[in-house]
Amino acid sequence: MVEDGGETEGVLYEVPFDRYLYKREGVYEGTYLPAFVDVKIGNQIYDDGLTFLVLQKSEEIARPGHYRIEIEKGADLYLSEAFP
């Protein structure tokens, strides 16, 4: 579930801590587990970035429209075309 030295592509946001994010990401339902990771961008390291690890892999369901739009905006601006 956790891998040291791994790489991924994504968007890093600075947001105030709010338990709403835990609810939105399914932590209380046991779907995801919050995890803190160090993020390296170029030569800069950001300590304790919050991410969510899937606990219960299930059939893919469509995201709500507003959430999909939010994710796609970040992807269009920051991620490579190779990002799935």
C-alpha positions as CSV (number, residue, x, y, z in Angstrom):
1,M,0.0,0.0,0.0
2,V,2.9,2.4,0.8
3,E,6.0,2.5,-1.3
4,D,9.2,4.5,-0.4
5,G,10.8,6.3,-3.3
6,G,7.9,5.9,-5.7
7,E,6.8,8.5,-8.2
8,T,3.5,9.7,-9.4
9,E,2.1,12.7,-11.2
10,G,-0.5,14.9,-9.7
11,V,-1.5,18.4,-8.5
12,L,-0.4,19.7,-5.1
13,Y,-2.9,22.1,-3.4
14,E,-2.4,24.2,-0.3
15,V,-5.6,24.1,1.7
16,P,-6.5,24.6,5.3
17,F,-7.1,21.4,7.3
18,D,-10.8,20.6,7.5
19,R,-12.4,17.3,8.4
20,Y,-14.8,17.9,5.5
21,L,-12.1,16.6,3.2
22,Y,-12.0,13.3,5.2
23,K,-15.8,13.0,4.8
24,R,-15.6,13.8,1.1
25,E,-12.9,11.3,0.4
26,G,-14.7,8.5,2.2
27,V,-12.4,8.1,5.3
28,Y,-15.3,7.6,7.7
29,E,-16.9,5.0,5.5
30,G,-13.7,3.0,5.4
31,T,-13.1,3.5,1.7
32,Y,-9.9,5.5,2.0
33,L,-7.2,5.9,4.5
34,P,-5.5,9.3,5.0
35,A,-1.7,9.3,4.7
36,F,0.9,12.0,4.9
37,V,3.7,11.9,2.4
38,D,6.6,14.2,1.6
39,V,6.4,15.6,-1.9
40,K,9.4,16.7,-4.0
41,I,8.9,19.1,-6.8
42,G,12.1,20.0,-8.5
43,N,14.5,20.7,-5.7
44,Q,11.8,21.7,-3.2
45,I,10.4,19.2,-0.6
46,Y,7.0,19.8,0.9
47,D,6.6,17.8,4.2
48,D,3.4,16.0,5.1
49,G,1.3,16.3,2.1
50,L,-2.1,14.7,2.7
51,T,-3.2,12.0,0.3
52,F,-5.8,9.3,0.5
53,L,-5.1,5.6,-0.1
54,V,-7.8,3.3,-1.3
55,L,-8.8,0.5,1.2
56,Q,-11.8,-1.1,-0.5
57,K,-11.3,-1.4,-4.2
58,S,-14.7,-1.7,-5.8
59,E,-16.3,-1.2,-9.2
60,E,-15.5,2.2,-10.6
61,I,-18.4,4.7,-10.2
62,A,-18.8,8.0,-11.9
63,R,-17.7,11.0,-9.9
64,P,-20.2,13.8,-9.3
65,G,-20.1,16.4,-12.1
66,H,-18.6,19.2,-9.9
67,Y,-15.9,17.0,-8.6
68,R,-15.0,15.7,-12.2
69,I,-14.8,19.3,-13.4
70,E,-12.5,20.3,-10.5
71,I,-10.1,17.3,-11.2
72,E,-10.1,18.0,-15.0
73,K,-9.2,21.6,-14.5
74,G,-6.1,20.7,-12.5
75,A,-5.2,18.0,-15.0
76,D,-5.5,20.3,-18.0
77,L,-3.3,22.9,-16.3
78,Y,-0.6,20.8,-14.7
79,L,-0.5,17.2,-15.8
80,S,1.2,15.7,-18.9
81,E,-0.9,14.2,-21.7
82,A,0.4,10.8,-20.7
83,F,-1.4,11.0,-17.3
84,P,-4.3,8.5,-17.3
